[in-house]
Amino acid sequence: MKKSIFISTVIVFSLVLTSCKTNKVVAETTENAEVWEGGITGISGIITEVTQEKDGQTIKLTNNKGISYTAVISIPNLGENHAQYRKFEVGENVGFRGETFKMGDEIRMVVKEVLETR
């Protein structure tokens, strides 16, 4: 009986810790970005690197607070905004809306909309 209570306590404690850790990741990801309905986040900054990929571009940008983001943009991911796809250049000031997530130490975004801020 004591063993099952101990195991139950460990499971509940693990779930609480996991829940807190998940909330922290979301808070870190969205702390310096605007968040819209449905988890869509807005970021903007100066492009520091552009890598041409098979189906799109991977863009690294840094906002005015020094936070770096990696944005992945492609025609399929833009969906109904596919006409916004273009070649981006280093040094451009641009904004994106999309779904953000953390990958290691990196904040990444799958771009759903381009917000021109040239």
N, C-alpha and C positions, 0 to 999 in steps of 0.2 A: 504494500500500500504506500509506504513512504517513498519507495522507488518511483512509482507512477506519479506521485505528487511532485517529486523532484524533476522528473522528465517534463511534466506539464509546465512547471515553472520555467524551466530552461527554454522551452519552445515559445512560451508567451514573451519572455524577456528578449529572445532573438527577434521575434516579430516586431516588437517595439523598437529595438535598435535599428532594424532594417527600415522601418517606416520613417524614423527620424533621419536616417542617412539619405533616403530618397528625397525627402523634403528639402534637405540641405542642398543637394545637387540641383534641384529645380530653382531654389533661391539664388544659388551662385550663377546659374545660367542666365537668369532673367533679371538679376540685380541692377544691371546698367543698361537695360533695353526695355522698350515698351512692349507690353503683352496685350493682345487683342483676344476677343472671343474665340473659343476653339483652340487655345494654346498657340495661336499665331503670334510670333514675336517680330518686332521691328528693330533693325540695327542699321547704323550708318557709320561711315568713316572713309578714310583715304585708302585706296588700294595699294598694297605694298608688293603683291606678287600675283601673277596670272599664269596658270598652267592649263594649256589646251589638253582636253581629254577626248576620248573617243566620241562621246555623246554630248559634250558640253565643256564647261570650264570650271576649274577650282580656283577660287579667288580668296586671297588672304587680305584682310583689311583691318585697320586699327582705328578705334574711335577716338574722340577728343580726350578721353580719360586714360588712354594708353592700353585699353583692353583689346586684344586681338581676337578675331573671328576667322573661321574658314567657311566660306560659302560655296556650295556646289550648285551650279546653275545649268539647266539643260531645257530644251524645248519640251520634252515629255513632263518634267517636273513643274514647269510653268503652267501647264494645262491650258485653261482658257486665256491666260495671259501670254501665250506662246509668241505673240507678235513683239513682245518686249525683249526677246532674246537678241543679243548683239555681241560684238567683240568688245571686251572691256580692256582698259589700258592702265598700267601702273601710274599712280599719281592722281587718278580720278577720285572725286568725292562722290560717293554713291550710297544709296540706301536700299535695303532689301526687306521684304517681309517673308516669313517662312517658318518652318518648324525647326527649333533648335534642340540640340542634345549634346551631352558631354561625351567625348571620346578620349579617355585618358585625361591629360591636362588641357586638352583642346576643346573649345566651344565651336561646334559645327552647326551649319544651317543648310537645310534643303530649301532653296529659294522657290517661292510660289508667286512673288510679285517683285518687280523692279521699281524702286522709287528714285527717279532721276533727281540728283541734287547738284549737278555740275556747277 
